[in-house]
Structures are given as structure tokens and as C-alpha cells.
Amino acid sequence: MSFLSKLKEKFTKKQDKGQYLSGFARSRQSFSDKLNGLEHTFNGVDDAFLEELTIILLESDVGIETADLICDHLKDAAADYPVVSFRWAMNFLIEEMRAIYDEVPDAPMKWHEDGTTVIFLEGVNGSGKTTTAAKLAKMWKEQGKKVAFVAADTFRAGAIAQLALWGERLDIPVIKGIENGDPSAAIVDGCRYAKQNQIDVLICDTAGRLQNKAGLMRELSKMNRVSGREIEGAPHNVWLVLDATTGQNGLAQAQQFYDATTLSGIILTKMDGTAKGGIVIAIKHKLHIPVLYLGLGEQPQDLRPFDLDAYLYSISSGLNADE
């Protein structure tokens, strides 16, 4: 059984397969259609084929370093056989993407077993950070957890009011910072509220602007320190929310936040709005940070836990690669 056939067999058993397929429809159409177009001129894994493959990978936002690595491995593997088929090459491609993502194992979310689990959400204006905070809160609340918000993105116009509105809709308390005030003060207030009210998960809507590296580091470092003084081990998770439609610009944003603080996970929003699903592989290969959730649509239930095999199948299910 080919690698893609194994992916398909696993995928058919997933409960959220419909959301994955619809969320990656544009990426699948672009990626699979372009790859299938190579079959007509395929004469083996030669330089012409590898050049065309590199272009397709770049157009999918896999990134130049990752694309070159994939093509180098494909060329080396094909050299072991006198003849390889197009289907073999496509199965190797997707399996290699999996191997690159899995090169560094994903660390699971950390839970603070003896108190409140503190999560910092970071990301620039327009990334979908505040909406993602609401979707996460709804998910955990439906699981029976007590959730609260901290509106600590104090420098973005309207950010505090936007989170407060979500709090009203979801019946979730919101501890608000002061507009243009010190975000760390809001973090302290939020941590104290969480301890006093036995909150299970405290979602902190934090840094929402890209500034100079030193300034960003100071701001995030102070928030880390004050939360750790209030709740042991806090923040337990620091997640960056990225708009998938920004492609390589999103990767550059991730690099800036990565350089400024200790990120433990990535949430990619608006995956349904891009045809460039390769950004998932690029982020993991470049930064070794796990992708934890994907935004595959506008509804709260469309924020799905990341599943590597489901992702790979969803972007490649149209390939002429069944063996």
C-alpha cells in the first residue's frame, strides 16, 4: 500500500474530515493540480522535473530552504532505482514533507495541574488573535472548564473592547487592561482574579504589534515575569497566532516573535482563505515550533487541532498517486 493510500485510510476515520477537506480546498486544488500537470512530461527525476517541482513548492509557500531539501532528498532516493514512476515520486514527496515536519517532535500543550493554566496569545493586528481566543475559550468551556480572558493587548485600538464583546457573548469574565497602559498590569490583575475564582484556563490576549526587537523582548519578558510571580510556572503556553494568507510574511513575523520570546506553539488562522498550504511545513522546518490549531473556517468549530496526516491528505488528495 502506498504512503498516500495509508493516509487516505486513516483520514476516512476522522470525525472532522469534512472540515479539513473544505478548509484546504483551495490549497488542494492549487497544489495537486500543479503537481498532476508534471505527469505529462515526466521522464524521471531529472533536473527539469526538479526545477518545476521547486517552483510548485515555492508557490505553495514551502519556502526555498525546505523546497531545496525536499528536492535533494528526492533526487538521492530516485538514484537508487533504474526507473521511477511519477506516482512513486509523488508518494515520496508527501512522505518527505511528513518526515521534515516530524524531524523535531511536537511538544504537547502544558497544563498546570494544581491551578490555573495560563496561555499567552501573541500576534499582530489582523491575525485573528482575538477571535481565536474566543474560539479556544468556547471549546474549553464546552469541555467543562472555567475560562477567563485578560485583555492585555493595550496598544491596539479597539482590542480591549473586542475581547470584552466576546466575553459578553460567551459569558466569560474579562479582566481589562487600560488602553495604552502597561499590559503587565492587566496580566497581574488577571492572574489574581484566576486564583481567587478557581479559573482553569486564563487566556491572555497579549502583544499585538511588531516593534523593534528590544522593545518587544522587554514587553514580553516583563509579562512573563509578572505572571510567573503570581502563578507557578506561568505562562505555561505561549502561542503565536498567524494569518496563513500572509504566507512568507507570516513566517517573517513568526521569526521576530521567536527571537523575542519562547514560543511553544503556532495557531494558523484563515487556512481556508489561502491556496498556499505549504506554510505549515515551512514554519516547522524553520523554527521547530509545533502547529497546534488550524482555522479552517469562520465558525467556532472550524478551529481544529492540527493533525499532520489529515493535513497532508487534505492538500494532496487530488494527486494521481495511488499505487
C-alpha positions as CSV (number, residue, x, y, z in Angstrom):
1,M,0.0,0.0,0.0
2,S,1.4,3.4,-1.0
3,F,2.0,6.2,1.6
4,L,-0.9,8.2,0.2
5,S,-3.2,5.2,0.4
6,K,-2.3,4.8,4.0
7,L,-3.1,8.5,4.6
8,K,-6.4,8.0,3.0
9,E,-7.3,5.0,5.1
10,K,-6.5,6.9,8.3
11,F,-8.3,10.1,7.1
12,T,-11.6,8.3,6.3
13,K,-11.9,7.5,10.1
14,K,-11.5,11.1,11.2
15,Q,-14.6,12.8,12.6
16,D,-13.6,16.3,11.3
17,K,-12.5,15.1,7.8
18,G,-15.2,17.4,6.3
19,Q,-13.7,20.5,7.9
20,Y,-10.2,19.6,6.8
21,L,-11.3,18.9,3.2
22,S,-13.3,22.1,2.9
23,G,-10.7,24.2,4.8
24,F,-7.9,23.1,2.5
25,A,-9.9,23.1,-0.7
26,R,-8.0,26.0,-2.3
27,S,-4.6,24.6,-1.3
28,R,-5.5,21.2,-2.5
29,Q,-6.8,22.4,-5.9
30,S,-3.7,24.5,-6.4
31,F,-1.1,22.1,-5.1
32,S,-2.5,18.8,-6.6
33,D,-3.4,20.3,-9.9
34,K,0.0,21.8,-10.5
35,L,1.7,18.6,-9.5
36,N,-0.5,16.5,-11.7
37,G,0.4,18.7,-14.6
38,L,4.0,17.5,-14.3
39,E,2.9,13.9,-15.1
40,H,2.5,14.6,-18.8
41,T,6.2,15.5,-19.3
42,F,7.6,13.2,-16.6
43,N,10.8,11.4,-17.7
44,G,12.2,10.6,-14.3
45,V,13.6,12.7,-11.5
46,D,15.8,14.8,-13.7
47,D,16.8,18.5,-13.4
48,A,13.9,19.7,-15.5
49,F,11.4,17.9,-13.2
50,L,13.1,19.1,-10.0
51,E,13.1,22.7,-11.3
52,E,9.3,22.5,-11.9
53,L,8.7,20.8,-8.6
54,T,10.7,23.5,-6.8
55,I,8.6,26.2,-8.4
56,I,5.4,24.5,-7.3
57,L,6.7,24.1,-3.7
58,L,7.7,27.8,-3.6
59,E,4.2,28.8,-4.9
60,S,2.7,26.8,-2.0
61,D,4.9,28.7,0.5
62,V,7.0,25.8,1.5
63,G,10.0,28.2,1.3
64,I,13.3,27.9,-0.5
65,E,15.3,26.1,2.1
66,T,12.6,23.4,2.7
67,A,11.9,23.1,-1.1
68,D,15.6,22.5,-1.8
69,L,15.8,19.9,1.0
70,I,12.8,18.0,-0.4
71,C,14.2,18.0,-3.9
72,D,17.7,17.0,-2.8
73,H,16.2,14.0,-0.9
74,L,14.0,13.1,-3.8
75,K,16.9,13.1,-6.2
76,D,19.1,11.0,-3.9
77,A,16.3,8.4,-3.3
78,A,15.5,8.2,-7.1
79,A,19.1,7.5,-7.8
80,D,18.8,4.1,-6.1
81,Y,16.4,2.8,-8.8
82,P,16.9,2.4,-12.5
83,V,13.5,3.8,-13.2
84,V,10.9,5.5,-11.0
85,S,7.3,6.3,-11.8
86,F,5.5,9.6,-11.4
87,R,3.3,8.0,-8.7
88,W,6.4,6.9,-6.8
89,A,7.8,10.5,-6.9
90,M,4.5,11.9,-5.6
91,N,4.3,9.5,-2.7
92,F,7.9,10.2,-1.9
93,L,7.2,14.0,-1.9
94,I,4.3,13.8,0.6
95,E,6.1,11.3,2.8
96,E,9.2,13.6,2.8
97,M,7.0,16.5,3.8
98,R,5.8,14.4,6.7
99,A,9.4,13.5,7.7
100,I,10.5,17.1,7.7
101,Y,7.6,18.2,9.9
102,D,8.3,15.3,12.3
103,E,12.0,15.8,12.4
104,V,11.6,17.6,15.7
105,P,8.8,16.0,17.8
106,D,5.9,18.3,18.8
107,A,5.6,19.2,22.5
108,P,2.1,18.9,23.8
109,M,0.2,21.7,25.5
110,K,1.2,22.1,29.1
111,W,-1.5,22.0,31.8
112,H,-1.0,23.4,35.3
113,E,-2.4,20.5,37.3
114,D,-2.5,22.4,40.6
115,G,-4.1,25.6,39.5
116,T,-4.8,27.9,36.6
117,T,-3.2,27.2,33.2
118,V,-2.0,30.5,31.8
119,I,-1.9,30.9,28.0
120,F,-0.4,33.9,26.2
121,L,-1.7,34.6,22.7
122,E,0.6,36.8,20.6
123,G,0.2,38.1,17.1
124,V,-0.1,41.2,15.0
125,N,-3.2,43.2,14.2
126,G,-5.4,41.3,11.7
127,S,-4.0,37.8,12.5
128,G,-7.3,36.7,14.1
129,K,-5.8,36.6,17.6
130,T,-8.8,37.9,19.5
131,T,-11.3,35.7,17.5
132,T,-9.1,32.7,18.1
133,A,-9.0,33.4,21.8
134,A,-12.8,33.3,21.7
135,K,-12.9,30.0,19.8
136,L,-10.5,28.4,22.2
137,A,-12.5,29.7,25.2
138,K,-15.7,28.3,23.8
139,M,-14.1,24.9,23.2
140,W,-12.7,24.6,26.7
141,K,-15.9,25.9,28.3
142,E,-17.9,23.2,26.5
143,Q,-15.4,20.7,28.0
144,G,-16.5,21.9,31.4
145,K,-13.5,24.2,32.2
146,K,-13.8,27.6,33.8
147,V,-12.2,30.1,31.5
148,A,-11.4,33.8,31.8
149,F,-9.9,36.4,29.4
150,V,-7.2,39.0,30.0
151,A,-7.3,41.9,27.6
152,A,-3.6,42.8,27.7
153,D,-3.2,44.0,24.0
154,T,-3.4,47.5,25.3
155,F,-1.7,49.3,22.4
156,R,-4.0,48.1,19.6
157,A,-7.0,50.3,19.1
158,G,-10.3,48.5,19.9
159,A,-8.6,45.3,21.1
160,I,-9.9,45.5,24.7
161,A,-13.4,46.3,23.5
162,Q,-13.4,43.5,21.0
163,L,-12.4,40.9,23.7
164,A,-14.9,42.4,26.1
165,L,-17.7,41.8,23.5
166,W,-16.6,38.2,23.1
167,G,-16.7,37.8,26.8
168,E,-20.3,39.1,26.9
169,R,-21.3,36.7,24.1
170,L,-19.7,33.7,25.7
171,D,-20.5,34.6,29.3
172,I,-16.8,34.6,30.1
173,P,-15.2,37.1,32.5
174,V,-12.8,39.6,31.0
175,I,-10.1,41.3,33.0
176,K,-9.3,44.5,31.1
177,G,-6.1,46.5,30.8
178,I,-6.1,50.2,30.3
179,E,-5.8,51.4,26.7
180,N,-2.2,52.5,26.1
181,G,-1.4,51.3,29.6
182,D,1.1,48.7,30.9
183,P,0.0,45.2,29.6
184,S,1.8,43.6,32.5
185,A,-0.6,45.3,35.0
186,A,-3.5,43.6,33.3
187,I,-1.7,40.2,33.4
188,V,-1.2,40.6,37.2
189,D,-4.9,41.5,37.7
190,G,-5.9,38.5,35.6
191,C,-3.7,36.1,37.4
192,R,-5.1,37.3,40.8
193,Y,-8.7,37.0,39.6
194,A,-8.0,33.5,38.3
195,K,-6.6,32.4,41.7
196,Q,-9.5,33.9,43.6
197,N,-12.1,32.4,41.3
198,Q,-10.7,28.9,40.6
199,I,-10.3,29.6,36.9
200,D,-9.0,26.6,35.0
201,V,-7.7,28.4,31.9
202,L,-6.7,32.0,31.7
203,I,-6.3,33.2,28.1
204,C,-4.2,36.4,27.8
205,D,-4.6,38.4,24.7
206,T,-1.1,40.0,24.6
207,A,1.4,41.6,22.2
208,G,-0.4,42.7,19.1
209,R,2.2,44.8,17.4
210,L,5.6,44.4,15.8
211,Q,8.0,46.9,17.2
212,N,11.8,46.8,17.4
213,K,13.2,43.6,18.8
214,A,14.5,45.1,22.0
215,G,11.2,46.7,22.8
216,L,9.2,43.6,22.1
217,M,11.6,41.5,24.2
218,R,11.2,43.9,27.1
219,E,7.4,43.9,26.9
220,L,7.1,40.1,26.7
221,S,9.8,39.4,29.2
222,K,8.0,41.6,31.8
223,M,4.7,39.9,31.2
224,N,6.4,36.5,31.6
225,R,8.0,37.6,34.9
226,V,4.9,39.0,36.5
227,S,2.7,36.1,35.6
228,G,5.3,33.7,37.0
229,R,5.3,35.5,40.3
230,E,1.5,35.2,40.5
231,I,1.0,31.6,39.3
232,E,3.7,29.0,39.4
233,G,5.2,28.2,36.0
234,A,3.2,30.8,34.2
235,P,2.9,31.4,31.3
236,H,2.5,27.7,30.7
237,N,1.9,28.1,27.0
238,V,2.9,31.0,24.6
239,W,1.2,30.7,21.3
240,L,1.6,32.8,18.2
241,V,-1.4,33.4,16.0
242,L,-0.6,33.8,12.3
243,D,-2.7,34.7,9.4
244,A,-2.0,31.9,6.9
245,T,-2.9,34.1,3.9
246,T,0.2,36.3,4.6
247,G,2.5,33.4,3.6
248,Q,6.2,34.1,3.9
249,N,5.4,37.4,5.6
250,G,3.8,35.4,8.3
251,L,6.9,33.3,8.6
252,A,8.9,36.5,9.0
253,Q,6.6,37.6,11.8
254,A,7.0,34.2,13.5
255,Q,10.8,34.7,13.3
256,Q,10.5,38.1,15.0
257,F,8.4,36.8,17.9
258,Y,10.6,33.7,18.1
259,D,13.6,35.9,18.5
260,A,11.9,37.9,21.2
261,T,10.3,35.2,23.4
262,T,9.9,31.5,24.0
263,L,7.1,30.3,21.7
264,S,5.6,26.9,22.4
265,G,3.1,26.7,19.6
266,I,1.6,28.3,16.4
267,I,-2.1,28.7,15.5
268,L,-2.6,29.3,11.8
269,T,-5.9,31.1,11.0
270,K,-7.7,31.6,7.7
271,M,-6.3,28.4,6.1
272,D,-9.5,28.2,4.1
273,G,-8.6,31.6,2.5
274,T,-5.3,30.6,1.0
275,A,-4.1,28.3,-1.7
276,K,-0.6,28.1,-0.1
277,G,-0.9,25.3,2.5
278,G,2.8,24.7,2.5
279,I,3.4,27.3,5.1
280,V,2.7,24.6,7.8
281,I,5.9,22.7,6.7
282,A,7.9,25.9,6.3
283,I,7.2,27.1,9.9
284,K,8.0,23.8,11.5
285,H,11.2,23.3,9.5
286,K,12.4,26.8,10.0
287,L,11.5,27.4,13.7
288,H,10.8,23.8,15.1
289,I,7.6,25.1,16.7
290,P,4.6,22.9,16.5
291,V,1.4,24.0,14.7
292,L,-1.3,23.3,17.3
293,Y,-4.5,24.5,15.7
294,L,-5.8,25.5,12.3
295,G,-8.5,27.9,11.4
296,L,-10.4,26.1,8.7
297,G,-13.5,28.3,8.5
298,E,-15.4,31.1,10.3
299,Q,-17.4,29.0,12.7
300,P,-16.1,28.3,16.3
301,Q,-16.0,24.6,15.5
302,D,-13.8,25.3,12.5
303,L,-10.8,25.8,14.8
304,R,-9.4,22.3,14.6
305,P,-6.5,20.6,16.5
306,F,-3.7,20.1,14.0
307,D,-3.4,16.6,12.6
308,L,-0.3,16.2,10.4
309,D,-1.6,13.2,8.4
310,A,-5.0,14.8,7.9
311,Y,-3.3,18.0,6.7
312,L,-1.1,16.1,4.2
313,Y,-4.0,14.1,2.9
314,S,-6.1,17.2,2.6
315,I,-3.6,19.1,0.4
316,S,-2.7,16.0,-1.7
317,S,-5.9,14.0,-2.1
318,G,-6.3,15.1,-5.8
319,L,-2.9,13.7,-6.8
320,N,-2.6,11.0,-9.4
321,A,-0.5,8.9,-7.0
322,D,-2.5,5.8,-6.0
323,E,-0.5,2.7,-6.5
